[in-house]
Amino acid sequence: MKQLTVIMMLCALVLTGCQSNKTTIAPKRTDEARIDVRMRWAKEHIQLAEYEEAKRPLTSALDIDPNHPKVLNLLAFVFQQQGEIALAEKYYKQMLKADSSFAAGQNNFGAFLMLQRRYQEACGYFDKASANPLYEGRPQALENLASCYMLSGEKERAEATFRNVLRLNPNSGTTIIELANLIYQRGESGEAWALFSRFSELVNSRRIEHSAKSLWLGVQLSRDGQDPGMAATYALLLKNLYPNSLEYQLYKESKQ
């Protein structure tokens, strides 16, 4: 309301030219507000997995602005969740055509491509998203990039990227364990144990929780002499918490 008052005062002082500014700026602000309402409505449905219901406010938003990247991003995600892969990709590409620098969209499209096992393409989009220093989701994009490198078999690049994640987010439990696991596989159990201890401190402070991968790594490191008494504890947790996991199967095989 205060901003509107200022505009009205300027119109009274300088009538010529002000009218044209009102007609070009005000409707744009109104459209963005209308789109924002529809996006919030759609997100509520998405959180409840009501994907068909989420389409209505999103398509309504596209009636206002057919090239709104955030709306296209959400609609692509909805189709992705429904298994409509071709439609999801269509809207992701339309989103990036509308705004090729939309980092959140690049990250989401990368995740979509990774699920399709199109790793080379996916890594490219994660790389673009993580290159934006102002993107608030940059640590997650870097973590996704490192995982993408892992799935592509590029372990050296994955390790370097995981280390970059820890510089931005020192308490990323996923990254700590992935990096520790990479280092352990390379035969450097000392550094791997140091990272695992760092992870354990975060678990003990209830900031993160153990995963199947972290517990299996704990079993292996403990067996290797870092803390032999804890191997059985990690194994029991793995059995109780993740009995159907690949890691528990590997543990059982290791006992044979």
C-alpha positions as CSV (number, residue, x, y, z in Angstrom):
1,M,0.0,0.0,0.0
2,K,2.9,2.4,0.8
3,Q,4.4,1.7,-2.6
4,L,1.1,2.4,-4.3
5,T,0.8,5.7,-2.5
6,V,4.3,6.8,-3.8
7,I,3.2,6.0,-7.3
8,M,0.0,8.0,-7.0
9,M,2.0,11.0,-5.6
10,L,4.4,10.8,-8.6
11,C,1.5,10.7,-11.0
12,A,0.1,13.9,-9.4
13,L,3.4,15.7,-9.8
14,V,4.3,14.4,-13.3
15,L,1.2,13.3,-15.1
16,T,2.9,12.8,-18.4
17,G,4.4,9.4,-18.8
18,C,3.3,8.0,-15.4
19,Q,0.1,6.5,-16.9
20,S,2.1,4.3,-19.3
21,N,4.3,3.0,-16.4
22,K,1.3,2.0,-14.4
23,T,-0.2,0.0,-17.3
24,T,3.1,-1.9,-18.0
25,I,4.3,-2.6,-14.4
26,A,1.2,-3.1,-12.3
27,P,-0.3,-5.9,-14.4
28,K,3.0,-7.8,-14.4
29,R,3.1,-7.7,-10.6
30,T,-0.5,-8.9,-10.4
31,D,0.2,-11.8,-12.8
32,E,3.2,-12.9,-10.7
33,A,1.0,-12.8,-7.5
34,R,-1.7,-14.9,-9.2
35,I,0.9,-17.4,-10.4
36,D,2.4,-17.6,-6.9
37,V,-1.0,-18.5,-5.4
38,R,-1.5,-21.3,-7.9
39,M,2.0,-22.6,-7.3
40,R,1.4,-22.7,-3.5
41,W,-1.8,-24.5,-4.1
42,A,-0.1,-27.0,-6.4
43,K,2.7,-27.6,-3.9
44,E,0.1,-28.5,-1.2
45,H,-1.3,-31.2,-3.5
46,I,2.2,-32.5,-4.4
47,Q,3.1,-32.9,-0.7
48,L,0.0,-35.1,-0.4
49,A,0.9,-37.0,-3.6
50,E,-2.3,-35.7,-5.2
51,Y,-0.6,-35.2,-8.5
52,E,-3.7,-35.1,-10.7
53,E,-5.1,-32.3,-8.5
54,A,-1.8,-30.4,-8.7
55,K,-2.1,-30.1,-12.5
56,R,-5.1,-27.8,-12.3
57,P,-3.5,-24.8,-10.6
58,L,-0.3,-25.4,-12.6
59,T,-2.1,-25.4,-16.0
60,S,-4.0,-22.3,-14.8
61,A,-0.7,-20.6,-14.0
62,L,0.5,-21.4,-17.5
63,D,-2.5,-19.7,-18.9
64,I,-1.2,-16.6,-17.3
65,D,2.4,-17.1,-18.4
66,P,3.1,-20.1,-20.7
67,N,6.9,-19.8,-20.2
68,H,7.1,-19.4,-16.4
69,P,10.1,-21.7,-15.5
70,K,9.1,-22.4,-12.0
71,V,5.6,-23.5,-13.0
72,L,7.1,-25.7,-15.9
73,N,9.5,-27.2,-13.4
74,L,6.7,-28.2,-11.0
75,L,4.5,-29.6,-13.9
76,A,7.5,-31.6,-15.2
77,F,8.0,-33.1,-11.7
78,V,4.3,-34.0,-11.4
79,F,4.4,-35.9,-14.7
80,Q,7.7,-37.6,-13.5
81,Q,6.0,-38.8,-10.4
82,Q,3.1,-40.2,-12.4
83,G,5.5,-42.1,-14.6
84,E,4.8,-39.9,-17.7
85,I,8.4,-39.8,-18.7
86,A,8.0,-38.3,-22.2
87,L,5.8,-35.5,-20.9
88,A,8.1,-34.8,-17.9
89,E,11.0,-34.4,-20.2
90,K,9.0,-32.2,-22.6
91,Y,8.2,-29.8,-19.7
92,Y,11.7,-29.9,-18.3
93,K,13.1,-28.9,-21.7
94,Q,10.5,-26.2,-22.1
95,M,11.5,-24.9,-18.7
96,L,15.2,-24.6,-19.6
97,K,14.3,-23.1,-23.0
98,A,12.4,-20.4,-21.0
99,D,15.3,-19.9,-18.6
100,S,18.6,-21.7,-19.4
101,S,20.2,-20.3,-16.2
102,F,17.5,-21.7,-13.8
103,A,19.8,-23.6,-11.4
104,A,17.0,-25.4,-9.5
105,G,15.5,-26.5,-12.8
106,Q,18.9,-27.8,-14.0
107,N,19.3,-29.8,-10.8
108,N,15.9,-31.3,-11.1
109,F,16.3,-32.2,-14.8
110,G,19.6,-33.8,-13.9
111,A,17.9,-35.9,-11.2
112,F,15.3,-36.9,-13.8
113,L,18.0,-37.9,-16.3
114,M,19.9,-39.9,-13.7
115,L,16.8,-41.9,-12.9
116,Q,16.7,-42.8,-16.6
117,R,20.4,-43.8,-16.4
118,R,21.4,-41.1,-18.8
119,Y,24.4,-40.3,-16.6
120,Q,26.5,-38.3,-19.0
121,E,23.6,-35.9,-19.7
122,A,22.6,-35.8,-16.0
123,C,26.2,-34.9,-14.9
124,G,26.2,-32.0,-17.3
125,Y,23.1,-30.4,-15.8
126,F,24.3,-31.0,-12.2
127,D,27.6,-29.3,-13.2
128,K,25.7,-26.3,-14.6
129,A,23.5,-26.0,-11.5
130,S,26.4,-26.3,-9.0
131,A,28.4,-23.7,-11.0
132,N,26.0,-21.0,-9.8
133,P,27.6,-19.6,-6.6
134,L,24.3,-17.9,-5.6
135,Y,22.1,-21.0,-5.9
136,E,21.0,-22.0,-2.4
137,G,20.8,-25.6,-3.4
138,R,24.4,-25.7,-4.6
139,P,25.6,-28.2,-2.0
140,Q,22.9,-30.6,-3.0
141,A,23.6,-30.1,-6.7
142,L,27.3,-30.9,-6.1
143,E,26.3,-34.0,-4.1
144,N,24.1,-35.1,-7.0
145,L,27.0,-34.4,-9.4
146,A,29.4,-36.6,-7.3
147,S,26.8,-39.4,-7.2
148,C,26.4,-39.1,-10.9
149,Y,30.2,-39.4,-11.4
150,M,30.1,-42.5,-9.2
151,L,27.4,-44.1,-11.3
152,S,29.4,-43.2,-14.4
153,G,32.5,-45.0,-13.0
154,E,34.4,-41.7,-12.6
155,K,35.6,-42.3,-9.1
156,E,38.4,-39.6,-9.0
157,R,36.0,-36.9,-10.2
158,A,33.4,-38.2,-7.7
159,E,35.9,-37.9,-4.8
160,A,37.0,-34.4,-5.8
161,T,33.4,-33.3,-5.9
162,F,32.4,-34.9,-2.6
163,R,35.3,-33.0,-1.1
164,N,33.9,-29.8,-2.6
165,V,30.6,-30.5,-1.0
166,L,32.2,-30.8,2.5
167,R,33.8,-27.4,2.0
168,L,30.3,-26.0,1.5
169,N,28.4,-28.2,3.9
170,P,30.8,-29.9,6.5
171,N,27.9,-31.8,8.1
172,S,26.5,-33.6,5.1
173,G,26.1,-37.1,6.3
174,T,25.6,-38.6,2.9
175,T,28.7,-37.0,1.5
176,I,30.9,-38.0,4.5
177,I,29.9,-41.7,4.2
178,E,30.2,-41.7,0.4
179,L,33.7,-40.2,0.6
180,A,34.7,-42.5,3.4
181,N,33.5,-45.5,1.4
182,L,35.5,-44.4,-1.7
183,I,38.6,-43.9,0.4
184,Y,38.2,-47.2,2.2
185,Q,37.8,-49.1,-1.2
186,R,41.1,-47.5,-2.1
187,G,42.7,-49.1,0.9
188,E,43.2,-46.0,3.0
189,S,41.3,-47.2,6.2
190,G,42.9,-44.5,8.4
191,E,41.3,-41.5,6.6
192,A,38.1,-43.5,6.1
193,W,37.9,-44.1,9.8
194,A,38.5,-40.4,10.6
195,L,35.6,-39.5,8.3
196,F,33.4,-42.3,9.8
197,S,34.2,-40.9,13.3
198,R,33.1,-37.5,12.2
199,F,29.8,-39.1,10.9
200,S,29.4,-40.9,14.2
201,E,29.6,-37.6,16.1
202,L,26.8,-36.3,14.0
203,V,24.7,-39.4,14.7
204,N,25.4,-39.2,18.5
205,S,24.3,-35.5,18.5
206,R,21.1,-36.7,16.7
207,R,21.8,-34.4,13.7
208,I,21.7,-37.3,11.3
209,E,20.8,-41.0,11.3
210,H,22.7,-44.2,10.3
211,S,22.0,-45.6,6.8
212,A,22.5,-49.1,5.6
213,K,25.7,-47.9,3.9
214,S,27.1,-46.2,7.0
215,L,26.4,-49.3,9.2
216,W,28.0,-51.7,6.7
217,L,31.0,-49.4,6.4
218,G,31.2,-49.3,10.2
219,V,31.2,-53.1,10.3
220,Q,34.1,-53.3,7.8
221,L,36.2,-50.6,9.4
222,S,35.7,-52.1,12.9
223,R,36.7,-55.5,11.6
224,D,39.9,-54.0,10.1
225,G,41.0,-53.2,13.6
226,Q,39.8,-49.6,14.0
227,D,37.4,-50.6,16.8
228,P,36.8,-54.4,16.8
229,G,34.3,-54.4,19.6
230,M,31.9,-52.2,17.6
231,A,31.6,-54.6,14.6
232,A,28.9,-56.7,16.2
233,T,27.0,-53.5,17.3
234,Y,26.9,-52.1,13.8
235,A,25.9,-55.5,12.4
236,L,23.0,-55.8,14.8
237,L,21.8,-52.3,13.9
238,L,22.1,-53.2,10.2
239,K,20.1,-56.4,10.7
240,N,17.3,-54.6,12.8
241,L,17.0,-51.4,10.7
242,Y,17.7,-52.5,7.2
243,P,17.1,-56.3,6.9
244,N,16.2,-56.1,3.2
245,S,19.1,-53.9,2.2
246,L,21.9,-54.9,-0.2
247,E,24.4,-54.0,2.6
248,Y,22.8,-56.5,5.0
249,Q,23.1,-59.2,2.2
250,L,26.8,-58.3,1.8
251,Y,27.3,-58.6,5.5
252,K,25.7,-62.1,5.6
253,E,27.8,-63.1,2.7
254,S,30.9,-61.9,4.4
255,K,30.3,-64.3,7.3
256,Q,30.2,-67.4,5.1
